[in-house]
Amino acid sequence: MSAKLLGRFCDRLLDEDLWVFGYGSLMWNPEFEYADKQLVLLRGYHRSLCVSSTRHRGTSEEPGLVLGLAPGGACYGMAFRVDRKLVARTLLALWQREMRTGIYQPRLVNVGAACVRARALAFVVDRSHRNYAGALGLDEIAQRVVHCSGQRGPNIEYLLNTAAHLQALGVSDRRLAQVLAAVRAIRSA
C-alpha cells in the first residue's frame, strides 16, 4: 500500500518545490535536505502523544509514545521547503521513516505564517490503526514516557527534545506541558 501511495504522491508533487510539515521529531531532526524552513500554524489538527512506538522509542513488550497529528484544534510546527530537484528523494526518505507501520496517513494540508502560505505534506495519525493510543490518560502517557526506550533512545529524550525545540521557537503546547509536569513528578517520586 505505501509504495502505491508514494507513487500517487510523487506523481502529484514532482513538478514543484515541496513543503513538509513537522510537528515532532521532524522539527528538530528532519533527516532530509531543505532550502528554507518557517514556523507555521496548521489549523484543524493538534499534536498528541497518541502513537505507540514499538521500535524508535519503545519495544513490542513496552511500547513508548510518539507524536501524531490528531483531528481538531491547531498546531504550530516547522514547514520545510524542499527544492523540486530533491522532492523524489525526500519523499522516499520520508516514506521509509514515517510510513513503515501504516499508522500515519499522508495529507496535503494548508499551513501559514506571516511570510508563507503553503500546501504542505503532513503525516496524520490513523485512529483505526492498532498502534493508535489516543485514549490513554495522562498518568499512563507519563509512565510510558518515563520507562520506555527504543532504537533511537529513551522516550523521555524524545519528549524533552520536542518540548525544548518548541520553547526555543516561542511555542507553548499546553498538553505537552501537562505531560512534562507528570513526567517530572514521576521522576522526582
ROZA-496173 format. One record per residue: residue number from 0; z, y negated, x of N, C-alpha, C in turn. Coordinates in pm, 1 decimal. Atoms other than C-alpha are relative to their C-alpha. Layout:
+------+----------+----------+----------+----------+----------+----------+----------+----------+----------+
| resi |       nZ |       nY |       nX |      caZ |      caY |      caX |       cZ |       cY |       cX |
+------+----------+----------+----------+----------+----------+----------+----------+----------+----------+
|  NUM |        Z |        Y |        X |        Z |        Y |        X |        Z |        Y |        X |
...
+------+----------+----------+----------+----------+----------+----------+----------+----------+----------+
END
This chain:
+------+----------+----------+----------+----------+----------+----------+----------+----------+----------+
| resi |       nZ |       nY |       nX |      caZ |      caY |      caX |       cZ |       cY |       cX |
+------+----------+----------+----------+----------+----------+----------+----------+----------+----------+
|    0 |      0.0 |    119.6 |     81.4 |      0.0 |      0.0 |      0.0 |      0.0 |   -125.8 |     85.7 |
|    1 |     -9.4 |    123.5 |    -76.6 |     93.1 |   -255.7 |    265.0 |   -129.1 |    -31.1 |     75.7 |
|    2 |    128.1 |     25.6 |    -67.4 |   -239.1 |   -210.8 |    453.2 |    -99.4 |    -61.2 |    -97.5 |
|    3 |     89.0 |     54.4 |    102.4 |   -428.1 |   -275.7 |    128.9 |     38.1 |   -145.0 |    -31.5 |
|    4 |    -49.7 |    133.9 |     27.0 |   -210.4 |   -578.1 |     56.4 |    -31.0 |    -94.0 |    115.5 |
|    5 |     32.9 |     80.1 |   -117.4 |   -257.5 |   -704.8 |    412.1 |   -147.2 |    -37.8 |     -2.2 |
|    6 |    142.6 |     28.0 |      8.6 |   -633.8 |   -674.4 |    370.4 |    -30.3 |   -108.0 |   -102.0 |
|    7 |     21.2 |    101.2 |    104.1 |   -620.5 |   -876.3 |     49.2 |     43.1 |   -137.9 |     48.8 |
|    8 |    -46.2 |    128.2 |    -51.6 |   -415.4 |  -1149.8 |    214.7 |    -91.0 |    -50.7 |    111.2 |
|    9 |     89.9 |     40.7 |   -108.6 |   -637.6 |  -1152.9 |    523.7 |   -127.5 |    -60.1 |    -55.9 |
|   10 |    124.1 |     50.1 |     58.9 |   -949.0 |  -1195.5 |    310.8 |     17.0 |   -141.3 |    -54.2 |
|   11 |    -23.8 |    129.9 |     62.7 |   -792.2 |  -1494.5 |    135.3 |     40.2 |   -108.4 |     99.7 |
|   12 |    -65.0 |     98.4 |    -86.3 |   -632.1 |  -1663.9 |    435.8 |    -64.1 |    -22.6 |    135.9 |
|   13 |     53.6 |      6.5 |   -135.3 |   -851.3 |  -1620.2 |    741.8 |    -80.6 |   -125.8 |     31.3 |
|   14 |     88.6 |    113.4 |    -24.7 |  -1063.9 |  -1934.1 |    699.6 |     71.3 |   -132.1 |     25.8 |
|   15 |    -72.8 |    126.3 |    -19.9 |   -790.3 |  -2192.6 |    743.4 |    134.0 |     27.1 |     66.6 |
|   16 |   -134.5 |    -13.7 |    -54.8 |   -455.2 |  -2259.4 |    906.1 |     90.3 |     61.8 |   -106.8 |
|   17 |    -93.4 |    -66.0 |     91.1 |   -169.0 |  -2062.6 |    753.3 |    139.3 |    -57.1 |     21.4 |
|   18 |   -141.3 |     36.2 |     -5.3 |    178.6 |  -2188.8 |    671.6 |     80.9 |    123.5 |    -35.5 |
|   19 |    -91.1 |   -111.5 |     24.3 |    458.1 |  -1929.9 |    685.6 |    138.3 |    -59.0 |    -23.2 |
|   20 |   -132.5 |     51.0 |     34.2 |    794.2 |  -1998.9 |    518.6 |    107.3 |     95.9 |     49.3 |
|   21 |   -113.3 |    -77.1 |    -49.8 |   1106.5 |  -1877.3 |    699.2 |    129.3 |    -52.3 |    -58.0 |
|   22 |   -126.5 |     39.5 |     62.8 |   1447.5 |  -1879.9 |    531.0 |    119.3 |     70.8 |     62.7 |
|   23 |   -105.0 |    -74.6 |    -69.8 |   1645.9 |  -1636.6 |    750.5 |    -35.6 |      7.2 |    146.6 |
|   24 |     26.6 |    -14.8 |   -143.2 |   1574.1 |  -1494.8 |   1093.6 |   -137.6 |    -53.0 |     40.7 |
|   25 |    129.0 |     61.5 |    -35.4 |   1214.1 |  -1616.8 |   1076.9 |     17.7 |   -145.5 |     43.5 |
|   26 |    -23.5 |    139.7 |    -40.0 |   1359.8 |  -1968.9 |   1110.7 |     34.1 |     -9.8 |    147.8 |
|   27 |    -48.3 |     11.1 |   -137.8 |   1527.7 |  -1901.8 |   1443.2 |    -60.1 |    103.8 |     94.3 |
|   28 |     65.5 |    -99.1 |    -84.4 |   1322.4 |  -1607.8 |   1568.4 |   -132.2 |     43.1 |    -64.4 |
|   29 |    122.7 |    -32.7 |     73.6 |    969.5 |  -1623.2 |   1424.7 |    -83.7 |    111.5 |     62.2 |
|   30 |     75.2 |   -103.4 |    -70.8 |    812.5 |  -1392.8 |   1687.3 |   -151.1 |    -10.9 |    -19.1 |
|   31 |    144.1 |     24.7 |      3.2 |    467.2 |  -1548.3 |   1641.1 |    -25.2 |   -141.6 |     48.2 |
|   32 |     37.4 |    133.4 |    -47.8 |    282.6 |  -1847.3 |   1784.4 |    -29.2 |    -91.0 |   -118.9 |
|   33 |     28.0 |     96.8 |    105.7 |    266.2 |  -2160.6 |   1572.9 |    -32.2 |   -135.0 |     63.8 |
|   34 |     42.4 |    130.4 |    -49.1 |    116.9 |  -2506.7 |   1611.1 |     95.1 |   -111.1 |    -40.9 |
|   35 |    -87.9 |    103.3 |     53.0 |    373.7 |  -2700.3 |   1410.3 |    107.0 |     68.2 |    -84.2 |
|   36 |   -102.3 |    -48.6 |     92.7 |    695.9 |  -2649.7 |   1218.3 |     65.8 |   -119.3 |    -67.7 |
|   37 |    -59.3 |    105.3 |     81.2 |    858.7 |  -2854.1 |    944.3 |    110.2 |     57.9 |    -87.8 |
|   38 |   -101.8 |    -35.4 |     97.8 |   1179.8 |  -2835.3 |    744.1 |    -56.7 |    -33.0 |   -137.4 |
|   39 |     59.0 |     19.3 |    133.0 |   1065.6 |  -2789.4 |    382.8 |     93.1 |     56.3 |   -106.2 |
|   40 |    -73.8 |    -49.9 |    116.0 |   1203.4 |  -2721.4 |     38.0 |    -91.8 |     89.0 |    -82.4 |
|   41 |     68.4 |    -91.8 |     90.7 |   1094.9 |  -2425.0 |   -172.7 |     78.0 |      0.8 |   -130.3 |
|   42 |    -64.5 |     -2.2 |    131.9 |   1171.8 |  -2456.4 |   -543.5 |    -34.6 |    131.4 |    -70.8 |
|   43 |     22.5 |   -121.1 |     77.6 |   1211.1 |  -2153.1 |   -768.9 |     57.8 |    125.6 |     62.0 |
|   44 |    -60.2 |   -113.9 |    -69.6 |   1380.5 |  -1924.5 |   -514.7 |    122.3 |    -48.2 |     78.0 |
|   45 |   -116.2 |     31.3 |    -82.5 |   1712.3 |  -1912.8 |   -331.7 |     20.3 |    109.7 |    104.0 |
|   46 |    -32.8 |    -90.9 |   -110.2 |   1833.8 |  -1747.4 |    -10.5 |    119.4 |     84.3 |    -43.7 |
|   47 |   -107.4 |    -89.3 |     43.7 |   2051.6 |  -1440.9 |    -78.0 |     13.3 |    118.3 |     95.3 |
|   48 |    -26.1 |   -121.8 |    -79.1 |   2213.9 |  -1167.8 |    132.2 |     -6.6 |    118.5 |    -96.7 |
|   49 |     20.1 |    -98.7 |    106.6 |   2066.9 |   -907.6 |   -100.6 |    -86.4 |    118.7 |     41.8 |
|   50 |     85.4 |   -108.6 |    -47.6 |   1867.8 |   -666.5 |    119.0 |     81.1 |     90.4 |     91.8 |
|   51 |    -68.0 |    -96.6 |    -85.9 |   2032.2 |   -353.6 |    257.4 |    -86.7 |     28.1 |    122.0 |
|   52 |     71.0 |    -22.1 |   -125.9 |   1933.7 |   -320.6 |    622.1 |     49.5 |    129.6 |     63.1 |
|   53 |    -36.7 |   -129.1 |    -57.7 |   1930.5 |     36.2 |    748.6 |    -57.9 |     17.7 |    140.2 |
|   54 |     57.5 |     -7.5 |   -133.7 |   1753.8 |    -45.3 |   1074.5 |     43.6 |   -118.4 |     86.1 |
|   55 |    -24.8 |    116.7 |    -85.2 |   1783.8 |   -400.7 |   1208.4 |    146.7 |    -41.3 |      8.2 |
|   56 |   -138.5 |     48.1 |      0.3 |   2141.2 |   -490.9 |   1104.0 |     97.7 |    100.2 |    -58.4 |
|   57 |    -86.3 |   -104.9 |     50.2 |   2281.5 |   -160.5 |    986.4 |    -66.6 |    134.1 |     23.4 |
|   58 |     54.9 |   -134.8 |     -9.9 |   2217.9 |    212.1 |    962.3 |     -6.9 |     58.3 |   -140.7 |
|   59 |      4.9 |    -62.0 |    132.6 |   2145.1 |    450.3 |    675.9 |    141.0 |     40.2 |    -45.9 |
|   60 |   -138.2 |    -33.7 |     35.1 |   2512.7 |    554.8 |    688.2 |     81.7 |   -124.0 |    -36.5 |
|   61 |    -70.1 |    126.8 |     25.4 |   2638.9 |    194.8 |    697.7 |   -101.5 |   -113.8 |     -2.6 |
|   62 |    101.8 |    105.1 |      7.8 |   2372.8 |    -45.8 |    572.0 |     60.3 |   -140.5 |      8.7 |
|   63 |    -37.2 |    140.2 |     -7.0 |   2408.8 |   -407.5 |    672.5 |    -74.2 |    -76.8 |   -108.5 |
|   64 |     68.5 |     84.6 |     98.0 |   2270.6 |   -700.8 |    474.4 |    -78.9 |   -108.4 |     71.0 |
|   65 |     81.9 |    110.3 |    -48.1 |   1988.3 |   -940.1 |    547.5 |    -45.8 |    -80.9 |   -120.1 |
|   66 |     37.5 |     93.3 |    105.4 |   1846.1 |  -1227.8 |    351.5 |   -130.6 |     37.7 |    -67.7 |
|   67 |    122.5 |     -8.7 |     78.3 |   1588.3 |  -1215.0 |     79.1 |    -12.8 |   -126.5 |    -81.8 |
|   68 |     22.1 |    109.3 |     94.6 |   1432.9 |  -1480.4 |   -139.6 |      7.7 |     59.1 |   -139.4 |
|   69 |    -18.1 |    -48.5 |    136.2 |   1554.0 |  -1420.2 |   -493.0 |    -38.6 |   -111.7 |    -98.2 |
|   70 |     42.4 |    100.9 |     97.6 |   1426.7 |  -1595.9 |   -807.8 |    112.2 |    -93.6 |    -41.4 |
|   71 |    -92.6 |    101.1 |     49.2 |   1595.0 |  -1915.8 |   -922.3 |     48.3 |    -93.8 |    107.8 |
|   72 |    -55.8 |     97.6 |    -92.4 |   1724.6 |  -2229.9 |   -759.5 |   -101.8 |    -60.5 |     93.9 |
|   73 |     85.0 |     61.6 |   -102.1 |   1583.4 |  -2386.2 |   -445.0 |     54.8 |     38.5 |    136.5 |
|   74 |    -37.5 |    -47.6 |   -132.7 |   1591.4 |  -2313.1 |    -75.9 |    -70.5 |    -83.8 |    106.8 |
|   75 |     59.7 |     63.0 |   -117.4 |   1539.4 |  -2517.1 |    239.3 |    -27.7 |    107.5 |    103.5 |
|   76 |     34.7 |    -91.4 |   -107.3 |   1369.3 |  -2336.0 |    522.6 |    -99.8 |    -66.1 |     92.7 |
|   77 |     94.2 |     51.2 |    -98.1 |   1123.5 |  -2375.5 |    805.3 |   -139.7 |     50.2 |    -34.3 |
|   78 |    140.6 |    -37.2 |     19.1 |    748.5 |  -2381.3 |    748.0 |    -69.4 |    -11.7 |    135.1 |
|   79 |     71.8 |     -5.7 |   -126.9 |    539.8 |  -2281.1 |   1048.2 |   -149.7 |     -1.8 |    -28.4 |
|   80 |    145.8 |      4.6 |     16.2 |    172.8 |  -2377.3 |   1069.7 |    -63.5 |     79.2 |    112.4 |
|   81 |     68.4 |    -87.3 |    -94.6 |    -35.8 |  -2108.6 |   1238.1 |   -146.8 |    -40.4 |      1.5 |
|   82 |    141.1 |     34.4 |    -15.3 |   -376.2 |  -2207.7 |   1373.7 |    -86.7 |    113.9 |    -52.3 |
|   83 |     83.0 |   -102.8 |     64.4 |   -654.9 |  -2026.2 |   1189.5 |    -50.9 |    105.7 |     97.3 |
|   84 |     44.0 |    -99.3 |    -98.7 |   -763.5 |  -1854.8 |   1513.2 |    104.4 |    110.2 |     20.2 |
|   85 |   -108.8 |    -96.2 |    -19.8 |   -426.6 |  -1677.0 |   1518.1 |     50.8 |     62.5 |   -129.4 |
|   86 |    -50.1 |    -46.7 |    129.3 |   -388.0 |  -1602.4 |   1147.0 |     -3.0 |    151.9 |    -12.0 |
|   87 |      9.0 |   -145.9 |     14.2 |   -510.0 |  -1240.2 |   1155.9 |    107.9 |     69.4 |     82.7 |
|   88 |   -101.6 |    -60.7 |    -87.0 |   -283.0 |  -1152.7 |   1449.7 |    141.4 |    -26.3 |    -54.4 |
|   89 |   -131.2 |     34.6 |     54.7 |     11.6 |  -1333.9 |   1289.1 |     31.2 |     82.0 |   -124.5 |
|   90 |    -22.2 |    -80.8 |    120.0 |    -34.2 |  -1156.2 |    957.3 |     34.3 |    144.4 |     36.6 |
|   91 |    -28.5 |   -136.2 |    -43.9 |    -40.6 |   -821.2 |   1133.7 |    143.2 |     11.5 |     52.8 |
|   92 |   -136.4 |     -0.8 |    -53.7 |    280.7 |   -904.1 |   1321.6 |    103.6 |    -14.5 |   -111.7 |
|   93 |    -92.5 |     18.6 |    111.8 |    449.0 |  -1026.0 |   1003.4 |      9.0 |    125.9 |    -85.6 |
|   94 |     -1.2 |   -123.4 |     79.5 |    345.5 |   -710.9 |    814.6 |     82.3 |    107.2 |     69.9 |
|   95 |    -77.0 |   -100.0 |    -73.5 |    491.5 |   -493.1 |   1088.6 |    149.1 |    -31.0 |     -4.5 |
|   96 |   -140.4 |     41.1 |      0.2 |    814.5 |   -690.6 |   1081.3 |     61.0 |      3.0 |   -140.3 |
|   97 |    -58.5 |     23.8 |    131.9 |    865.4 |   -766.3 |    710.9 |    -34.2 |    105.2 |   -106.1 |
|   98 |     49.8 |    -84.3 |    109.2 |    673.2 |   -503.3 |    514.4 |     19.2 |    150.4 |     23.1 |
|   99 |    -18.8 |   -143.0 |    -30.8 |    786.9 |   -172.4 |    668.6 |     59.4 |     79.3 |   -115.4 |
|  100 |    -68.8 |    -75.1 |    105.0 |   1016.2 |    -71.6 |    382.4 |    -54.0 |    -29.7 |   -139.0 |
|  101 |     51.3 |     37.6 |    131.5 |    834.9 |   -245.9 |     97.3 |     98.1 |    -79.4 |    -84.1 |
|  102 |    -99.4 |     77.5 |     74.5 |   1145.1 |   -445.7 |     -3.0 |    -48.3 |   -140.8 |    -33.1 |
|  103 |     51.0 |    135.7 |     23.7 |    952.1 |   -772.3 |     20.9 |   -138.7 |      4.6 |    -61.3 |
|  104 |    132.2 |     20.0 |     56.7 |    653.3 |   -889.1 |   -177.9 |    -53.9 |   -131.0 |     56.5 |
|  105 |     55.7 |    124.2 |    -52.4 |    428.0 |  -1139.8 |     -3.9 |    -47.8 |    -88.8 |   -114.7 |
|  106 |     41.3 |     96.3 |    102.5 |    368.7 |  -1453.6 |   -209.4 |    -47.1 |   -126.9 |     69.3 |
|  107 |     34.7 |    135.1 |    -42.3 |    191.8 |  -1782.3 |   -159.4 |     79.2 |    -94.4 |    -89.1 |
|  108 |    -90.6 |     88.5 |     72.7 |    444.9 |  -2047.5 |   -259.6 |    -25.1 |   -144.9 |     43.1 |
|  109 |     12.3 |    141.8 |    -32.2 |    443.3 |  -2426.5 |   -271.5 |    127.5 |    -48.0 |     67.5 |
|  110 |   -112.6 |     58.1 |    -71.8 |    668.8 |  -2589.6 |    -13.8 |    -32.1 |   -145.8 |     28.0 |
|  111 |     27.2 |    139.5 |    -26.5 |    714.3 |  -2954.2 |     61.4 |    114.9 |    -72.2 |     67.6 |
|  112 |    -93.2 |     93.6 |    -62.8 |    885.7 |  -3230.5 |    252.9 |    -70.4 |   -134.7 |     -0.4 |
|  113 |     58.2 |    134.1 |     -1.8 |    821.3 |  -3598.7 |    311.7 |   -136.4 |     -1.2 |     68.2 |
|  114 |    123.4 |      5.7 |    -78.8 |    545.0 |  -3526.1 |    563.1 |    -93.8 |    118.1 |    -19.8 |
|  115 |     89.8 |   -114.6 |     18.6 |    398.1 |  -3196.1 |    441.7 |     16.3 |     57.8 |   -140.8 |
|  116 |      5.5 |    -77.4 |    124.2 |    298.1 |  -3026.6 |    117.6 |   -100.4 |    110.5 |     26.8 |
|  117 |     88.3 |   -109.9 |    -36.8 |    150.2 |  -2681.8 |    158.5 |     27.0 |    123.0 |    -84.8 |
|  118 |    -17.7 |   -136.5 |     50.3 |     96.6 |  -2334.1 |     21.4 |     39.5 |     81.4 |    122.5 |
|  119 |    -50.4 |    -76.6 |   -114.2 |    293.9 |  -2102.6 |    245.5 |     21.2 |    145.0 |    -40.0 |
|  120 |    -29.4 |   -140.6 |     19.3 |    326.3 |  -1730.1 |    282.7 |    151.1 |     18.9 |     10.2 |
|  121 |   -142.9 |    -30.3 |      0.1 |    678.1 |  -1617.7 |    192.2 |     18.1 |    145.6 |    -40.1 |
|  122 |    -31.0 |   -138.3 |     34.4 |    838.3 |  -1277.6 |    158.0 |    116.6 |     -0.1 |    -98.1 |
|  123 |    -94.3 |      4.3 |    111.5 |   1018.9 |  -1245.9 |   -175.9 |     53.3 |    140.7 |    -23.4 |
|  124 |    -61.2 |   -130.4 |     19.7 |   1262.6 |   -963.7 |   -245.6 |    -51.7 |     66.0 |   -128.3 |
|  125 |     37.3 |    -81.4 |    115.4 |   1150.4 |   -686.8 |   -480.9 |    128.6 |     57.0 |    -58.0 |
|  126 |   -128.9 |    -39.7 |     57.6 |   1451.8 |   -642.2 |   -710.0 |      0.2 |    142.4 |    -55.5 |
|  127 |      3.2 |   -139.4 |     46.1 |   1332.2 |   -297.0 |   -819.1 |      4.6 |     98.7 |    117.0 |
|  128 |     -0.6 |    -86.4 |   -119.5 |   1337.4 |   -161.6 |   -460.3 |    138.3 |     62.3 |     20.6 |
|  129 |   -127.4 |    -71.6 |    -21.1 |   1606.0 |     93.8 |   -365.1 |     92.8 |    -73.5 |     97.1 |
|  130 |    -83.2 |     73.9 |    -96.2 |   1730.3 |   -138.4 |    -83.9 |     45.8 |   -136.2 |    -51.1 |
|  131 |    -47.7 |    126.0 |     57.3 |   1791.0 |   -431.3 |   -316.7 |    149.1 |     12.3 |    -28.3 |
|  132 |   -145.9 |     -4.3 |     14.2 |   2163.3 |   -510.8 |   -310.5 |     51.7 |   -130.4 |    -60.4 |
|  133 |    -33.6 |    129.1 |     57.5 |   2177.3 |   -822.2 |   -525.6 |    121.6 |     -1.6 |    -90.0 |
|  134 |   -114.1 |     -3.3 |     91.3 |   2464.9 |   -705.3 |   -744.7 |    134.7 |      9.3 |     72.6 |
|  135 |   -125.0 |    -11.4 |    -75.0 |   2722.4 |   -686.8 |   -464.3 |     85.8 |   -125.0 |    -15.7 |
|  136 |    -93.1 |    111.6 |      4.7 |   3031.9 |   -902.6 |   -488.1 |     23.0 |    -58.3 |    138.8 |
|  137 |    -24.9 |     70.4 |   -125.6 |   3142.5 |  -1146.3 |   -220.7 |     79.1 |     84.9 |    100.0 |
|  138 |    -81.0 |    -81.9 |    -91.5 |   3405.1 |   -907.6 |    -75.0 |    -82.4 |    110.8 |     64.9 |
|  139 |     83.3 |   -107.8 |    -54.4 |   3155.9 |   -620.1 |    -34.6 |   -102.3 |    -55.4 |     98.9 |
|  140 |     95.5 |     64.1 |    -91.7 |   2899.5 |   -854.5 |    123.4 |     68.8 |    -30.3 |    132.7 |
|  141 |    -72.9 |     37.1 |   -121.8 |   3158.2 |   -983.9 |    371.0 |     38.9 |    123.8 |     81.2 |
|  142 |    -37.1 |   -123.3 |    -70.7 |   3278.2 |   -630.4 |    456.1 |   -120.2 |     56.7 |     75.3 |
|  143 |    119.3 |    -52.7 |    -67.0 |   2923.1 |   -517.3 |    533.9 |    -38.3 |    -86.4 |    119.8 |
|  144 |     37.5 |     90.7 |   -108.8 |   2852.3 |   -825.0 |    743.7 |     92.0 |     19.2 |    120.2 |
|  145 |    -96.8 |    -15.2 |   -108.7 |   3169.1 |   -774.3 |    947.5 |    -15.3 |    133.6 |     72.5 |
|  146 |    -10.0 |   -133.5 |    -58.3 |   3139.9 |   -399.4 |   1004.4 |   -132.2 |     64.3 |     40.5 |
|  147 |    127.3 |    -69.5 |    -24.4 |   2768.3 |   -316.9 |   1026.2 |    -74.3 |    -56.2 |    121.2 |
|  148 |     81.8 |     36.0 |   -114.9 |   2533.7 |   -321.0 |   1321.9 |   -122.1 |     92.0 |      1.9 |
|  149 |    123.1 |    -78.4 |     -5.4 |   2176.9 |   -204.1 |   1381.6 |    -75.4 |    -24.8 |    129.5 |
|  150 |     81.8 |      9.7 |   -120.4 |   1892.0 |   -205.1 |   1631.5 |     -8.1 |   -142.3 |     56.2 |
|  151 |      7.2 |    138.6 |    -47.8 |   1884.1 |   -586.3 |   1650.0 |    136.9 |    -63.2 |     18.7 |
|  152 |   -133.3 |     50.6 |    -27.2 |   2259.3 |   -620.1 |   1682.7 |     90.2 |     -2.7 |   -121.3 |
|  153 |    -98.6 |      6.4 |    107.2 |   2568.0 |   -685.3 |   1472.5 |    -48.2 |    -86.6 |   -116.4 |
|  154 |     36.6 |     73.8 |    120.6 |   2518.3 |   -803.5 |   1115.7 |     59.7 |   -141.1 |      1.7 |
|  155 |    -64.8 |    131.1 |     -3.5 |   2762.5 |  -1086.4 |   1174.8 |    -78.9 |    -99.2 |     86.3 |
|  156 |     82.6 |     84.9 |    -87.0 |   2539.1 |  -1220.1 |   1453.7 |   -116.9 |    -60.9 |    -79.9 |
|  157 |    109.4 |     46.0 |     86.5 |   2252.7 |  -1246.5 |   1202.3 |     47.1 |   -114.2 |    -90.1 |
|  158 |    -54.5 |    102.7 |     89.1 |   2469.4 |  -1444.2 |    959.1 |     34.9 |   -126.7 |     77.7 |
|  159 |    -40.0 |    116.7 |    -79.6 |   2610.6 |  -1671.9 |   1231.0 |   -121.8 |    -76.6 |     52.7 |
|  160 |    122.9 |     66.6 |    -47.4 |   2263.7 |  -1743.9 |   1376.8 |    -66.6 |    -78.7 |   -111.7 |
|  161 |     63.1 |     68.3 |    113.3 |   2125.9 |  -1829.6 |   1035.3 |     80.9 |   -123.3 |    -40.1 |
|  162 |    -86.1 |    112.3 |     39.0 |   2424.0 |  -2049.4 |    944.4 |     -5.5 |   -112.5 |    103.5 |
|  163 |      5.8 |    101.6 |   -105.9 |   2416.1 |  -2229.0 |   1281.1 |   -133.4 |    -72.9 |     -1.8 |
|  164 |    131.7 |     62.9 |      4.2 |   2043.3 |  -2291.5 |   1253.1 |     -9.4 |    -95.9 |   -119.4 |
|  165 |      1.5 |     87.5 |    117.9 |   2079.9 |  -2432.3 |    901.7 |     84.5 |   -124.8 |     24.2 |
|  166 |    -86.6 |    114.4 |    -29.2 |   2367.9 |  -2654.0 |   1015.3 |    -69.1 |    -96.6 |     95.2 |
|  167 |     71.1 |     85.8 |    -95.7 |   2161.6 |  -2785.0 |   1309.5 |   -112.3 |    -78.6 |    -68.3 |
|  168 |    105.9 |     67.9 |     75.0 |   1887.3 |  -2875.3 |   1060.7 |     56.8 |    -95.5 |   -105.3 |
|  169 |    -62.4 |     85.5 |    100.2 |   2138.6 |  -3055.8 |    838.4 |     -6.4 |     58.1 |   -139.9 |
|  170 |     11.8 |    -66.9 |    129.7 |   2102.4 |  -2799.3 |    559.0 |    130.2 |     71.2 |    -31.2 |
|  171 |   -118.2 |    -75.0 |     42.3 |   2405.0 |  -2679.0 |    367.1 |    -43.7 |    103.0 |   -103.3 |
|  172 |     28.0 |   -109.3 |     92.1 |   2390.3 |  -2349.0 |    183.5 |    134.3 |     48.9 |    -50.3 |
|  173 |   -132.0 |    -27.2 |     56.5 |   2689.3 |  -2309.5 |    -45.3 |     33.1 |    149.4 |      0.6 |
|  174 |    -26.8 |   -144.1 |      8.1 |   2653.3 |  -1932.4 |    -90.6 |     24.2 |     60.3 |    139.4 |
|  175 |    -23.1 |    -50.1 |   -135.9 |   2620.4 |  -1861.2 |    282.5 |    134.9 |    -48.3 |     53.2 |
|  176 |   -130.2 |     52.5 |    -42.5 |   2924.0 |  -2084.3 |    343.5 |    112.9 |     83.5 |    -59.8 |
|  177 |   -101.5 |    -85.6 |     62.9 |   3123.6 |  -1872.4 |     95.1 |     10.0 |    134.7 |     71.8 |
|  178 |      0.3 |   -128.0 |    -71.8 |   3017.6 |  -1551.4 |    271.5 |     64.7 |    -17.7 |    136.9 |
|  179 |    -56.1 |     25.9 |   -132.8 |   3103.3 |  -1702.2 |    610.3 |    152.1 |    -15.9 |     -6.5 |
|  180 |   -145.4 |     15.8 |     16.8 |   3450.6 |  -1802.8 |    485.4 |     66.2 |    136.2 |    -25.8 |
|  181 |    -54.3 |   -132.9 |     27.0 |   3509.1 |  -1449.8 |    352.0 |     -3.1 |     87.1 |    125.6 |
|  182 |     12.2 |    -74.1 |   -126.9 |   3388.8 |  -1301.0 |    682.8 |    110.6 |    -43.1 |     95.5 |
|  183 |   -106.2 |     51.4 |    -88.8 |   3627.1 |  -1523.8 |    878.3 |    138.1 |     46.8 |    -43.5 |
|  184 |   -128.4 |    -45.3 |     51.5 |   3914.8 |  -1424.7 |    651.9 |     22.9 |    147.9 |     36.9 |
|  185 |    -12.5 |   -142.1 |    -35.8 |   3846.1 |  -1053.4 |    715.3 |     26.7 |     13.7 |    149.7 |
|  186 |    -15.7 |     -8.8 |   -146.3 |   3819.0 |  -1106.9 |   1091.4 |    137.7 |    -47.5 |     45.5 |
|  187 |   -130.6 |     51.1 |    -41.6 |   4143.6 |  -1302.9 |   1109.0 |    115.5 |     83.9 |    -53.6 |
|  188 |   -106.2 |    -83.3 |     60.6 |   4338.0 |  -1048.3 |    898.0 |     40.5 |    112.8 |     94.1 |
+------+----------+----------+----------+----------+----------+----------+----------+----------+----------+
END
